């Protein structure tokens, strides 16, 4: 039976505590790089007052141990997934879906909304494609801007035209 994860939006102070716990799960060099990047994002966001909205998400296993972390920012009206760490199989997917649904609810019925991220390699690209993202430029081959077009935010048909 697959593990059921509990995903939550958390405050920055709690996220930092979850980060310390999740570091125990980062056993590969790539995972350590992601964790390091998440820490830098958290520190930088905590030190700046640029009006940017940052939200933090944590996935917990059934024992309430943090097993995945995600940081998302909104500076110009669009949500951007900054980074995702997963220390347990399935936790990253669960947390990504949770954060995407959170952003979609935040957008409401606003037209032309999207969630973006930067993919750094083919593995990352394949993961995010499973989540519904597509490469802005398909020739980028896994490295570059990826976009998820929010399905509940299609533009209205302009007056005088037909659908």
Wavefront OBJ file of the C-alpha trace (Angstrom):
o trace
v 0.000 0.000 0.000
v 1.446 3.404 -0.939
v 2.355 5.875 1.771
v -0.172 8.641 2.359
v 1.444 12.024 2.888
v -0.064 14.989 4.685
v 0.825 18.234 2.905
v 0.548 21.657 4.492
v 1.383 25.279 3.874
v 3.595 26.320 6.805
v 5.115 29.488 8.233
v 8.757 30.256 7.481
v 9.870 29.559 11.080
v 8.245 26.107 11.001
v 9.666 25.462 7.536
v 13.174 26.053 8.886
v 12.583 23.419 11.566
v 11.230 21.005 8.947
v 14.291 21.752 6.808
v 16.646 20.591 9.572
v 14.675 17.346 9.942
v 14.500 16.777 6.173
v 18.266 17.200 5.816
v 18.651 13.750 7.374
v 16.997 12.331 4.239
v 19.271 14.063 1.723
v 21.744 11.273 1.129
v 22.876 12.022 -2.432
v 24.948 14.928 -3.737
v 22.014 16.105 -5.869
v 19.680 16.065 -2.869
v 22.214 18.015 -0.807
v 22.404 20.637 -3.587
v 18.623 21.015 -3.594
v 18.559 21.326 0.196
v 21.328 23.919 0.078
v 19.398 25.916 -2.517
v 16.224 25.748 -0.423
v 18.132 27.047 2.607
v 19.558 29.945 0.550
v 16.065 30.787 -0.736
v 14.661 30.740 2.789
v 17.462 32.910 4.165
v 17.296 35.398 1.296
v 13.503 35.660 1.465
v 13.673 36.221 5.212
v 16.138 39.101 4.800
v 14.437 41.062 2.024
v 11.363 43.243 2.161
v 10.763 43.508 -1.568
v 7.020 42.949 -1.372
v 7.349 39.457 -2.774
v 4.970 36.866 -1.388
v 6.683 33.597 -0.478
v 4.911 30.465 0.690
v 6.422 27.343 2.181
v 5.057 23.808 1.989
v 5.961 20.603 3.808
v 4.888 16.999 3.232
v 4.805 14.735 6.278
v 4.853 10.946 6.421
v 2.325 9.117 8.657
v 4.681 9.600 11.637
v 4.521 13.406 11.059
v 8.165 13.529 9.974
v 8.909 16.111 7.243
v 9.841 14.228 4.070
v 9.444 16.865 1.325
v 9.828 20.656 1.104
v 8.692 23.170 -1.529
v 9.178 26.946 -1.818
v 6.969 29.074 -4.070
v 7.116 32.848 -4.700
v 4.793 35.429 -6.250
v 6.292 38.790 -7.118
v 4.444 39.983 -10.208
v 1.120 38.202 -9.936
v 2.380 34.784 -11.063
v 3.374 31.877 -8.868
v 6.838 30.412 -9.408
v 7.961 27.122 -7.896
v 11.426 27.959 -6.618
v 12.554 24.485 -5.552
v 11.340 21.087 -4.382
v 13.104 18.516 -2.211
v 11.798 14.999 -1.716
v 13.391 12.570 0.700
v 10.853 9.766 0.330
v 9.382 8.157 -2.782
v 6.061 9.751 -3.688
v 6.378 12.700 -1.306
v 7.614 15.128 -3.970
v 4.702 14.360 -6.287
v 2.184 14.696 -3.467
v 3.658 18.011 -2.330
v 3.940 19.394 -5.880
v 0.254 18.616 -6.540
v -0.725 20.191 -3.207
v 1.243 23.396 -3.898
v -0.120 23.631 -7.448
v -3.695 23.310 -6.156
v -2.929 25.971 -3.549
v -1.738 28.358 -6.298
v -4.774 27.574 -8.460
v -7.116 28.374 -5.550
v -5.163 31.586 -4.940
v -5.642 32.633 -8.572
v -9.379 32.022 -8.382
v -11.102 32.723 -11.700
v -8.497 35.225 -12.919
v -7.872 34.801 -16.651
v -4.569 33.720 -18.214
v -2.858 32.339 -15.094
v 0.116 30.025 -15.040
v 2.618 28.491 -12.648
v 6.239 28.510 -13.770
v 9.550 26.978 -12.766
v 13.025 26.470 -14.163
v 14.017 22.904 -14.936
v 17.732 22.231 -14.544
v 18.011 18.812 -16.192
v 16.166 16.078 -18.060
v 15.191 14.237 -14.851
v 13.626 17.376 -13.380
v 11.898 18.085 -16.685
v 10.412 14.571 -16.833
v 9.101 14.886 -13.262
v 7.422 18.240 -13.906
v 5.975 17.056 -17.223
v 4.188 14.313 -15.250
v 2.732 17.138 -13.130
v 1.354 18.818 -16.292
v 4.116 21.336 -17.034
v 5.516 21.864 -20.525
v 8.761 23.419 -21.709
v 8.298 26.965 -22.985
v 10.864 26.162 -25.669
v 10.726 22.413 -26.432
v 14.233 22.583 -27.896
v 15.675 23.304 -24.440
v 15.842 19.527 -23.831
v 15.125 19.563 -20.120
v 16.851 22.786 -19.074
v 14.816 25.968 -19.122
v 11.487 27.578 -18.316
v 8.526 25.281 -17.758
v 4.900 26.419 -17.615
v 1.704 24.985 -16.195
v -1.319 26.764 -17.634
v -4.041 26.891 -14.992
v -7.124 25.193 -16.487
v -9.719 27.261 -14.587
v -8.367 30.573 -15.867
v -9.019 30.601 -19.585
v -9.430 34.040 -21.122
v -12.936 35.211 -21.920
v -13.842 35.489 -25.613
v -13.443 39.152 -26.631
v -16.651 41.004 -27.491
v -17.626 40.734 -31.142
v -15.950 37.370 -31.733
v -17.214 33.842 -31.528
v -15.668 30.985 -29.630
l 1 2 3 4 5 6 7 8 9 10 11 12 13 14 15 16 17 18 19 20 21 22 23 24 25 26 27 28 29 30 31 32 33 34 35 36 37 38 39 40 41 42 43 44 45 46 47 48 49 50 51 52 53 54 55 56 57 58 59 60 61 62 63 64 65 66 67 68 69 70 71 72 73 74 75 76 77 78 79 80 81 82 83 84 85 86 87 88 89 90 91 92 93 94 95 96 97 98 99 100 101 102 103 104 105 106 107 108 109 110 111 112 113 114 115 116 117 118 119 120 121 122 123 124 125 126 127 128 129 130 131 132 133 134 135 136 137 138 139 140 141 142 143 144 145 146 147 148 149 150 151 152 153 154 155 156 157 158 159 160 161 162 163
